[in-house]
């Protein structure tokens, strides 16, 4: 791992439809690193992913995004992809009827059959069975997710943003996803792992926590997991999914109860 971050986010803010979604986010991801981003549903994790990728409607109001030393804040999505940045969507893309093997190869600069088959093996899908299957509704949600992850694995991009890669996958298969993420890092791909499941941080080198559009913690994954389990998840049961209305007394009480719990914690916590 080098001393210079591959991805550096500086004071990134984003509003949509008059609502503040991201509030001065600072984040760094280094080459070959797995950086987990934990947060409750609605906390701004996916919005950050879309802003990093340059998706339409997610241009930041303030701040900068640096990738491999280059300012990409206002760069279009396709140019970011050419630089080596990719996003695995929370809801996999649908290409009805396209064979799985062909779908996996779409992101390669040159078609490599062996790499496509190896990618299927990496997500525990038998290549002989799945390479020729069409990408359609005959695939379960978990199978679609695995195919999407296989495609990202086969790209071998510089940075892979995985938005909830565990969604639609049963608990017994989470180990396969974690193993795949570590293999990507070992092959040189940095991974920003976005999830609301704290156990996924076991695969990470560093973990951060997002709450109400703020990055409130960044450091040791075990420490992040403990804070998330002890503070964020109980608030989900008490207050429901984010974003919360901070004018409500019960929200103010819950937020106040978390103050001072971490020396990395700024003014708003979960």
N, C-alpha and C positions, 0 to 999 in steps of 0.2 A: 504494500500500500504506500502511495506517495504522500508527501506532505501537502500537496495541493489538491483541493476538492475537485472532483469531476463536475459536480453540480453544486452551485452556490446560489442560494436564494437570499436576497437582501431586502428586508422591510417590505415584503410583498403584501399589498392590500387589494381587495376586490369587493365590489358591491354589484348586486344584481337586483333589478326591479326595486330599487330604493332600499335594499337591505344589505347591511355589511356582512359579507361572508368570510373574508380573510382580513386579519387585522395585524399588519406589520410582522409577517412571518419571516423568520430567519432559519435557514436550514442548510446543512452541508452533507453531501454524500460523496464518499471517496471511491476511487477505482477499486473494484473487486470487493467492495463492502456490501453487506446486507444491512440496510437501515430500515427498521420497522417503524411505521407511523400508526400508533394506536389512537382510537377515538370512538366515541359513541356515534351511532347513526345520526347524521345531521350536523356533525361538528365542523364540517368543512373539508374533510379529507379528500373526497372525490373532486370537489371544486379546485383544490390545490393541484391535483393530478391533471385536470383539464387545462388549468392555466399553464402548467409546466409544459404540456404538450402543444399548446397553442390552439386549442379547440375554439370554434366560433362562439362568441358570447362570453368568453372568459378572459378577455384582455384585462390585465391588472390596471387599477387606478393609480397605483404608485408602487415604487420599488423596482428591483432588477432581478433578472434570471440570467445567470452566467453558466454556460455549459462548455466544458473543456477550454476555459479561458475566454470564451467568446460571449458577448452580450446577445442573447436570443430573445429578449423581452418582447420585441415586436416582430419577430420572425414568424412567417407562416408555418403551419403544421408540416407540410411536405418537406420544407427545408430542414426543420428540426429532425425529421426522420432520417434524412440523408446524412446528418451529422452523427447519427448513431443513437438517437433517443426513440424509445418505443413505449407504447402503453397497451397493456392487456386490460380490456374493458371489464367492468364488473358484470355486465351482460354481454356475453360473447357475440361477435358479429355473425350474421346469418348469410350464408352463400348457398342457398338451396340447390341441391343436386350436384354441387362440385365435389369430386372425390376428396376424402380426407387427406390423402397423400399430396394431392395437388394444392389443396388449401394451405397445408403446412409449408410448402415450397414457395408460396407467393412472396414472402419477405426476403428470400435469399437473393443475393446479387446474381448468382448463377445456380441453376438447378443442380442439386446434389442428392441423388436418390438415397445413398447410404446415410447421409445426415438426416434426411426426412424420416427414414425408418428408425434410426437411433433415437430421434426425438419422441417417436411414439413409444418406444421401449422405456424411455426416461420417465414417461407419465403413466407407465404400467398399462398401456394399451397394446395388445399383441399386433405387430405390424401386418402379419398376413391377413388378419381378420379386418383390421380397421383401415388400412391404406386405401382400399377400394370401396369402402362404404361411403355413401353420399352424405354430405353435411346437410341433414334435413331433420324433420321431426322424429325420425326413428331413433335418433340419438337422445339419450336422457340428458337432463340438465348437467349432471356430473360429467358425463362423457363429453359434452360440448365444452365444458370448462377445461377438461384435460386436453382436448384438441387445441384450444386456444393457447394453453400454456406450452404445448408442444411446438406450436408455431413460433412463439416468442423465443423458446429455447433454441430452435433451429436458426433463428436470425443471428444470434451471437452479437447482439448490439452492445454498445458501450454502456448504456443505462436502460434497464427495464423497469418501468413503473407497473407494478402488479396491483390492480385495484380489487381488493377483496378476492384473492385467488382461491380462498377456502369456501366461498359461497357456492351452495349447491353440491358440496362434496361432503359425504358423511364423515363422522368423526374417525372411523377406522382408516380413512384414506388421507387424513391430514399429514400423517408421517410421510406419505409419498410426495405430497406437495412440498413439505419442508426439505426433504432430500433433494428434490429437483432444484429448489432455490439455492441450496448450498452448492450443488453441482454447477449452476450458472455462475456463481461467484468464483468457484475454483477455476472456471474456464475464462475468467477475466471480465465478466459482465457484472457491473454494479447493479444492485437491486434496491428500489424503494418499495418496500412491502407495506401496503395500506390494508389495515384490518381493524375490526372491532373485537376480534377474539384474541385475548391476551396470550393464550398458549402458542400462537403463531410466532410470538417474539422469541421463542426458544431457538429459532433458526437464525436470529439476527446477531450482528456484532454490536450494534447500537440501536437504541429504541427511543423514540420521542412520543409525546402525548399531545394531542390536539383537543382543545375544548373551546367551543364558541368562537372558532376562527382564530384562536390564539395558540401558539406553540408554548406549552407551559412547562415542559420537561424535556431534557435530552441527555442521555447518558447510558448507564449500564442497563441492559435489558431486564435483568432480575429486579433491579430497583424500580424500573418503570412498571413492570408487571405488578409488583406489590402495591404501588401507588394507585394504579388503574383499578385493581381489584378492591382495594380498600376505600377509594374515594369515588372514582368515576362510575363504576357499575352500580353501587348502591344508589347513586343519584338518578340513574336510569329508572330504577324501580320506584323511586320516590316522585320523580318529576316527569318521567316519560322521555321520549326521544328529543334530542336537540333539533333546532334552536329553541332555547327557553326564553320566555319573556322576563327579562331581568327586572321589570318593574313589580313583578309579583312578590309578595312578602316571603313566601316559602322558597322561592328561588334565591332571593337575597340571603336568607338564613342558611341555605345549603352552601352557597358560594362562600359566605363568611366562615363557615365551619371548616373550610379547606385552607384558609389563609395560613401561611407560615408552615405548611406541611413539608415544603421542599425549598431549599435555598436557591433552586433554579426557577422558582415559581414567581412570575410577575403578578400583575394585579387581578387577573381573572383565572380561576381554576375550575376543574370539574370535580 
